[in-house]
């Protein structure tokens, strides 16, 4: 059926409307606290919704339904681990973040260990976050290619991908550049409402399109085992089991929400420690509902296409939901759903741009130029936002080849998370760990995760758990081995940090 003029108008209205809405928060940013932490004036519920939106990208919306279509609800086992990880962060890491005037997660590392390790952790975040985000941004091209196939018929695959990614990147960059964190969080709230509403509309449209409605879906999907959630098998090389989900998911979330500036920056923007914890814990409830909805849509699509097979077999499960939207949704609703998927893309991209810029300026520039003025730093923060926008655009183009985008994105991020979490745990759980030992542990943990990723069949769900445990063990042992009396310079630097 394809999109018609009404659908395209709805998409255009959304793109223009969300950009204009984000620009409403444009003001003269007088300090880095204004630009990167929204002056700590955001209510907990908005931060909660922003956290959910920040961890939800286009690849989540198009790829998670594909997981249920292809397999079952086993992915929810990881989401249970997500909830466990949030409790760990609330009691273990958030109290440390609110001791002092911190802007980034990596300032905590300097306070505990020193500047070298802070630079190493911040640098690792920049590299891996940019790489993972490139995969997420590329997911936009998958949707646009299907949605606008007739309009872009004259374009080659490369030209079509470039156009799609460029439009979304440019519009997101405009309001992120101008409004800083305040614009990012409040547009996140609106965008989450749009993509959840759009997915709910999609749910009822599929329900109406399947002969016999819910009873047919329940019968066919149930017989195929699509609603199965738990797998208690001890198969270490199976991606989704109860053990890899709860243990691996808990480690993954503790790392992604407790050491990754993308989420930590939102936690630091809360008015108080209590509100920060409330925002994080409540976001877990939203995440559980959200992933359950996405998986349910995937199971329903399995039934729909089993009863009414597509003209051509799907080559990638990532294309199933976008294809249904364009070919089977009523006009107007299909436009709304494409806009919803773009909303998730812009929300995640704005979060990445702001967190990458904050780490670049706070953890690197401000240390190199400690006497620079606040006006100068705010100006360079905007420059860094644009620079990262260009970098992510290029990385998205380079990510055109790959497997299931959600698993590829999680795999790339998980490679760094193990080393990062191990270092943070060394800092908050031990007193004997030192900077040299922690750096050795971090490098060893990172090498282990790269090896697991590239040369073994160990699923990504175990990367963070194995990497963080290995980092912690090696880092602690190396600290005991390389212990010694600190130099006078080290003592003076430590006193300055704690002053």
Secondary structure by P-SEA (a helix, b strand, c coil): ccccaaaaaaaaaaaaaaaaaaaccccccccccccccccccccaaaaaaaaaaaaccaaaaacaaaaaaaccccaaaaaaaaaaaaaaaacccccccccccccccaaaaaacccaaaaaaaaaaaaaaaaaaaaaaaaaaaaaaaaacccccccccaaaaaaaaaaaaaaaaaaaaacccaaaaaaaaaaaaaaaaaaaaaaaaaaaaaccccaaaaaaaaaaacccccccccccccccccaaaaaaaaaaaaaaaaccccccaaaaaacccaaaaaaaaaaaaaaaaaaaaaaaaaaaaaaaaaaacccccccccccaaaaaaaaccccaaaaaaaaaaaaaaaaaaaaaaaaaaaaaacccccccccccccaaaaaaaaaaaaaaaaaaaaaaaaaacccccaaaaaaaaaaaaaaaaaaaaaaacccccccaaaaaaaaaaaaaaaaaaaccccccccaaaaaaaaaaaaaaaaaaaaacccccaaaaaaaaaaac
